[in-house]
């Protein structure tokens, strides 16, 4: 039983990237790290250290900005702390968590490795790179500490896991679809076109892609609430809207599942109406 690993690197519109992939029994996962204007955005996974290490070693950067605390985005932060001596910025809510030994399910350790502790500084609300000012935009939903980063000079938006794909079918148990909707609405108030997603990579017409995702999630939210008001149970709603059972659902023992989309929408509606 072993993982198949690979990577691709390149440059698009002055943004250098490394994309690392892991594959096992029908489950294929990937994660990007981006380098632009002396800023490294996310650090890759510990399980892909053999690929991210040379990318990091050769990179010239002054700061590391981490979109959120998940292990596929923070896995090589400890290595950077030891070798580069540059500040690493993270939302203050997860600084203490990342400074300790990581605890998360075995299947995630299998795919992404065990993230080593690292020390981070509190994320500023904006910052200056070598040639640009940046907005730091709170975008919770996928994770409580999630942020997007907008280069105000180039109009390039780095979205972490806010986008990933247009039509979301499965999410983590702790994710909130209503919060993701609010985050999409928030970033769409800014001036940008190009989007760099840490799983989908470069999205040329990024604004329209994010708008389509927002429209899709608003539609899903409306369908869930309509079926709920008609008396359907969460499982009945899942079967109607998301009949396909993806391999990651079984592999993660339900930590990833379509039912979490339904529950997050219904729970938020219950809070609003209570």
ABEGO torsion letter per residue (X at the ends): XBBBBBBBBEBBGGBBBBBBBBBBGGBBBBBBBBBBGGBBBEAEBAAAAAAAAAAAAABBBABBBBABABAAAAAAAAAAAAAAGBBBBBBAAAAAAAABBBBBBAAAAAAAEBBBBBBBBBBBABBBBAABBBBBBBBBGABAABBBBBBAAAGBBBAEAAAGBABBABBBAABBAAAAAAAAAAAAABBBABBBBAAAEBBABAAAAAAAAAAAAAAAAAAAAAAAAAGBBAAAAAAAABABBBAAAAAAGGABBAAAAAAAAAAAAAAAAX
